[in-house]
Amino acid sequence: MILPGLKKIIEANALGLATVGKNGKPHNIAVACVKVEGNVIIISNAHIKESIKNIEKNDEVALVVWNKEWEKSCVGFELIGKARNFTSGKWFDYVCKLPDNKGYKIQSAIVVEITKVKKLLS
């Protein structure tokens, strides 16, 4: 379970989402509309393409996030997990109904089941 303090940091900041391409090379993007439900991170997808292709071939992903006040107190977290992409069903409906997504054409919901959380300190 992702603790409430970490949930707050995740939902209030952009995260880096890292996947691995078919060539074995890493690919990293920033994602902004992110929600936490239990031990699952749900990412709204309006424009993501390459990361989706990577997840279809290799579901292992990493996310990284820092607190907004990182210059005063640099605390971040790396979250490791397995991702799935949903273009219909419960998670897709969930992201489509989020007020943050109003006006966006949502393509899918990327759902990451977190298996490991690592605290990053400067």
C-alpha positions as CSV (number, residue, x, y, z in Angstrom):
1,M,0.0,0.0,0.0
2,I,1.3,3.5,-0.9
3,L,1.3,5.6,2.3
4,P,-0.9,8.7,2.4
5,G,2.1,11.1,2.5
6,L,3.5,9.6,-0.6
7,K,0.1,9.5,-2.3
8,K,-0.1,13.3,-1.7
9,I,3.3,13.8,-3.3
10,I,2.5,11.6,-6.3
11,E,-0.9,13.3,-7.0
12,A,0.5,16.8,-6.6
13,N,3.5,16.5,-8.9
14,A,4.5,15.4,-12.4
15,L,6.2,12.0,-12.4
16,G,8.9,10.6,-14.7
17,L,7.7,7.3,-16.3
18,A,10.5,5.0,-17.6
19,T,9.9,2.1,-19.9
20,V,12.2,0.0,-22.0
21,G,11.9,-0.2,-25.8
22,K,12.2,-3.3,-28.0
23,N,15.8,-2.3,-28.7
24,G,16.5,-2.5,-24.9
25,K,17.0,1.3,-24.7
26,P,15.3,3.2,-21.9
27,H,12.5,5.7,-22.7
28,N,11.4,8.3,-20.1
29,I,8.5,10.8,-20.2
30,A,6.7,13.1,-17.8
31,V,3.2,12.3,-16.8
32,A,0.9,14.7,-14.9
33,C,-2.6,13.4,-14.3
34,V,-1.8,10.6,-11.9
35,K,-4.0,9.1,-9.1
36,V,-3.3,6.5,-6.4
37,E,-5.7,3.8,-5.4
38,G,-4.3,1.5,-2.8
39,N,-1.1,0.0,-4.3
40,V,-2.0,1.1,-7.8
41,I,-1.0,4.2,-9.8
42,I,-3.4,5.3,-12.5
43,I,-2.0,7.5,-15.3
44,S,-4.4,9.3,-17.7
45,N,-3.2,8.9,-21.3
46,A,-4.2,11.6,-23.8
47,H,-1.0,11.7,-25.9
48,I,1.3,8.8,-24.8
49,K,2.4,6.6,-27.7
50,E,5.9,5.2,-27.4
51,S,5.6,4.2,-23.8
52,I,2.4,2.3,-24.6
53,K,4.2,0.3,-27.2
54,N,7.0,-0.4,-24.8
55,I,4.6,-1.6,-22.0
56,E,2.9,-4.0,-24.5
57,K,6.4,-5.7,-25.0
58,N,7.7,-5.3,-21.4
59,D,5.4,-4.4,-18.5
60,E,8.3,-3.5,-16.1
61,V,8.3,0.2,-15.4
62,A,9.7,2.7,-13.0
63,L,8.3,6.1,-11.9
64,V,10.1,8.8,-10.1
65,V,8.8,11.8,-8.2
66,W,10.1,14.6,-5.9
67,N,8.4,16.9,-3.5
68,K,7.7,20.4,-4.9
69,E,10.0,22.1,-2.4
70,W,13.0,20.0,-3.5
71,E,15.4,22.9,-3.2
72,K,14.7,23.2,0.5
73,S,14.2,19.6,1.3
74,C,15.1,17.2,-1.5
75,V,13.0,14.0,-1.0
76,G,12.0,11.8,-3.8
77,F,10.8,8.3,-4.5
78,E,11.4,5.7,-7.1
79,L,8.4,3.4,-7.6
80,I,8.9,0.1,-9.5
81,G,6.0,-2.0,-10.9
82,K,4.2,-3.7,-13.6
83,A,2.1,-1.7,-16.0
84,R,-1.0,-2.5,-18.1
85,N,-2.8,-0.3,-20.6
86,F,-6.6,-0.2,-20.6
87,T,-8.6,1.2,-23.5
88,S,-12.0,0.2,-21.9
89,G,-13.4,-1.1,-18.6
90,K,-13.2,0.1,-15.0
91,W,-9.8,2.0,-15.2
92,F,-10.5,3.6,-18.5
93,D,-13.9,4.8,-17.2
94,Y,-12.2,6.0,-14.0
95,V,-9.8,8.3,-15.9
96,C,-12.4,9.6,-18.3
97,K,-14.5,10.8,-15.4
98,L,-11.7,12.7,-13.6
99,P,-12.4,16.5,-13.5
100,D,-8.7,17.0,-14.4
101,N,-9.3,15.4,-17.8
102,K,-12.2,17.5,-18.8
103,G,-11.6,18.8,-22.4
104,Y,-9.0,16.1,-23.2
105,K,-9.6,13.1,-25.5
106,I,-8.4,10.3,-23.2
107,Q,-6.9,7.3,-25.1
108,S,-6.4,4.9,-22.2
109,A,-5.5,4.4,-18.6
110,I,-2.1,3.1,-17.7
111,V,-2.3,1.2,-14.5
112,V,0.9,0.4,-12.6
113,E,0.8,-2.1,-9.7
114,I,3.7,-1.0,-7.5
115,T,6.0,-3.8,-6.2
116,K,8.8,-1.7,-4.7
117,V,9.2,1.9,-3.3
118,K,12.6,3.4,-2.7
119,K,13.2,6.7,-1.0
120,L,15.7,8.9,-2.8
121,L,17.7,11.5,-0.7
122,S,20.1,14.1,-1.9
